[in-house]
Amino acid sequence: MRLDHTFYEEPLSTGHLGVATWTLRVPLSQNEFIKVGHDFRNPVSPMVVAPLADVLRRTLEPKLRTFHSRIGDDAPLRVVKYGGAS
């Protein structure tokens, strides 16, 4: 997910190299987005993704200003990693 000048990331899977996956990018603004991924082997139905994408955009888009800092547009992108990503 990218909000303002911060990119938040968490790996899709934990150590399963070569596993087939897909991703969906949900735009929130010109530069901000959420990217959702799914492992094809995961038993959770991918049918929930479209409603999830709609909810994420409808919920977060009106709140984008609360995530914005007062730094300039040319500020470097900060990366925050979760889930043991290096």
C-alpha positions as protocol buffer text, in pm:
chain_id: "A"
residue {
  index: 1
  type: MET
  ca { x: 0 y: 0 z: 0 }
}
residue {
  index: 2
  type: ARG
  ca { x: 126 y: 346 z: -76 }
}
residue {
  index: 3
  type: LEU
  ca { x: -9 y: 642 z: 118 }
}
residue {
  index: 4
  type: ASP
  ca { x: 151 y: 984 z: 75 }
}
residue {
  index: 5
  type: HIS
  ca { x: 530 y: 932 z: 87 }
}
residue {
  index: 6
  type: THR
  ca { x: 520 y: 593 z: 259 }
}
residue {
  index: 7
  type: PHE
  ca { x: 510 y: 249 z: 100 }
}
residue {
  index: 8
  type: TYR
  ca { x: 394 y: -33 z: 329 }
}
residue {
  index: 9
  type: GLU
  ca { x: 466 y: -389 z: 221 }
}
residue {
  index: 10
  type: GLU
  ca { x: 425 y: -741 z: 348 }
}
residue {
  index: 11
  type: PRO
  ca { x: 524 y: -1055 z: 155 }
}
residue {
  index: 12
  type: LEU
  ca { x: 240 y: -1248 z: -7 }
}
residue {
  index: 13
  type: SER
  ca { x: 362 y: -1590 z: 105 }
}
residue {
  index: 14
  type: THR
  ca { x: 614 y: -1716 z: 355 }
}
residue {
  index: 15
  type: GLY
  ca { x: 893 y: -1893 z: 173 }
}
residue {
  index: 16
  type: HIS
  ca { x: 700 y: -2069 z: -104 }
}
residue {
  index: 17
  type: LEU
  ca { x: 911 y: -1980 z: -407 }
}
residue {
  index: 18
  type: GLY
  ca { x: 757 y: -2057 z: -742 }
}
residue {
  index: 19
  type: VAL
  ca { x: 398 y: -2053 z: -611 }
}
residue {
  index: 20
  type: ALA
  ca { x: 158 y: -1911 z: -869 }
}
residue {
  index: 21
  type: THR
  ca { x: -2 y: -1588 z: -747 }
}
residue {
  index: 22
  type: TRP
  ca { x: -196 y: -1294 z: -886 }
}
residue {
  index: 23
  type: THR
  ca { x: -219 y: -932 z: -773 }
}
residue {
  index: 24
  type: LEU
  ca { x: -480 y: -659 z: -799 }
}
residue {
  index: 25
  type: ARG
  ca { x: -396 y: -289 z: -774 }
}
residue {
  index: 26
  type: VAL
  ca { x: -669 y: -65 z: -629 }
}
residue {
  index: 27
  type: PRO
  ca { x: -597 y: 303 z: -708 }
}
residue {
  index: 28
  type: LEU
  ca { x: -682 y: 554 z: -434 }
}
residue {
  index: 29
  type: SER
  ca { x: -538 y: 862 z: -607 }
}
residue {
  index: 30
  type: GLN
  ca { x: -288 y: 938 z: -882 }
}
residue {
  index: 31
  type: ASN
  ca { x: 5 y: 815 z: -666 }
}
residue {
  index: 32
  type: GLU
  ca { x: -160 y: 616 z: -389 }
}
residue {
  index: 33
  type: PHE
  ca { x: -282 y: 260 z: -410 }
}
residue {
  index: 34
  type: ILE
  ca { x: -337 y: -73 z: -239 }
}
residue {
  index: 35
  type: LYS
  ca { x: -206 y: -389 z: -403 }
}
residue {
  index: 36
  type: VAL
  ca { x: -374 y: -715 z: -297 }
}
residue {
  index: 37
  type: GLY
  ca { x: -226 y: -1056 z: -380 }
}
residue {
  index: 38
  type: HIS
  ca { x: -358 y: -1410 z: -370 }
}
residue {
  index: 39
  type: ASP
  ca { x: -193 y: -1751 z: -380 }
}
residue {
  index: 40
  type: PHE
  ca { x: -381 y: -1978 z: -625 }
}
residue {
  index: 41
  type: ARG
  ca { x: -344 y: -2265 z: -374 }
}
residue {
  index: 42
  type: ASN
  ca { x: -519 y: -2066 z: -100 }
}
residue {
  index: 43
  type: PRO
  ca { x: -861 y: -2215 z: -21 }
}
residue {
  index: 44
  type: VAL
  ca { x: -1017 y: -1867 z: 27 }
}
residue {
  index: 45
  type: SER
  ca { x: -1233 y: -1791 z: -272 }
}
residue {
  index: 46
  type: PRO
  ca { x: -1099 y: -1516 z: -499 }
}
residue {
  index: 47
  type: MET
  ca { x: -1465 y: -1411 z: -549 }
}
residue {
  index: 48
  type: VAL
  ca { x: -1430 y: -1192 z: -238 }
}
residue {
  index: 49
  type: VAL
  ca { x: -1165 y: -974 z: -404 }
}
residue {
  index: 50
  type: ALA
  ca { x: -1393 y: -748 z: -612 }
}
residue {
  index: 51
  type: PRO
  ca { x: -1613 y: -653 z: -314 }
}
residue {
  index: 52
  type: LEU
  ca { x: -1298 y: -607 z: -104 }
}
residue {
  index: 53
  type: ALA
  ca { x: -1146 y: -374 z: -365 }
}
residue {
  index: 54
  type: ASP
  ca { x: -1467 y: -169 z: -372 }
}
residue {
  index: 55
  type: VAL
  ca { x: -1477 y: -141 z: 8 }
}
residue {
  index: 56
  type: LEU
  ca { x: -1109 y: -42 z: 31 }
}
residue {
  index: 57
  type: ARG
  ca { x: -1147 y: 235 z: -226 }
}
residue {
  index: 58
  type: ARG
  ca { x: -1478 y: 367 z: -91 }
}
residue {
  index: 59
  type: THR
  ca { x: -1347 y: 368 z: 266 }
}
residue {
  index: 60
  type: LEU
  ca { x: -993 y: 499 z: 217 }
}
residue {
  index: 61
  type: GLU
  ca { x: -1028 y: 748 z: -69 }
}
residue {
  index: 62
  type: PRO
  ca { x: -1224 y: 1005 z: 138 }
}
residue {
  index: 63
  type: LYS
  ca { x: -969 y: 971 z: 422 }
}
residue {
  index: 64
  type: LEU
  ca { x: -653 y: 1023 z: 214 }
}
residue {
  index: 65
  type: ARG
  ca { x: -594 y: 1375 z: 348 }
}
residue {
  index: 66
  type: THR
  ca { x: -554 y: 1238 z: 700 }
}
residue {
  index: 67
  type: PHE
  ca { x: -257 y: 1031 z: 581 }
}
residue {
  index: 68
  type: HIS
  ca { x: -82 y: 1322 z: 409 }
}
residue {
  index: 69
  type: SER
  ca { x: 213 y: 1489 z: 573 }
}
residue {
  index: 70
  type: ARG
  ca { x: 328 y: 1840 z: 509 }
}
residue {
  index: 71
  type: ILE
  ca { x: 646 y: 1739 z: 328 }
}
residue {
  index: 72
  type: GLY
  ca { x: 708 y: 1836 z: -33 }
}
residue {
  index: 73
  type: ASP
  ca { x: 608 y: 1626 z: -332 }
}
residue {
  index: 74
  type: ASP
  ca { x: 975 y: 1563 z: -412 }
}
residue {
  index: 75
  type: ALA
  ca { x: 1045 y: 1400 z: -73 }
}
residue {
  index: 76
  type: PRO
  ca { x: 1192 y: 1048 z: -86 }
}
residue {
  index: 77
  type: LEU
  ca { x: 962 y: 749 z: -53 }
}
residue {
  index: 78
  type: ARG
  ca { x: 978 y: 580 z: 289 }
}
residue {
  index: 79
  type: VAL
  ca { x: 943 y: 198 z: 286 }
}
residue {
  index: 80
  type: VAL
  ca { x: 794 y: 11 z: 584 }
}
residue {
  index: 81
  type: LYS
  ca { x: 822 y: -370 z: 567 }
}
residue {
  index: 82
  type: TYR
  ca { x: 618 y: -620 z: 766 }
}
residue {
  index: 83
  type: GLY
  ca { x: 621 y: -997 z: 804 }
}
residue {
  index: 84
  type: GLY
  ca { x: 995 y: -1055 z: 803 }
}
residue {
  index: 85
  type: ALA
  ca { x: 1053 y: -904 z: 457 }
}
residue {
  index: 86
  type: SER
  ca { x: 1409 y: -785 z: 409 }
}
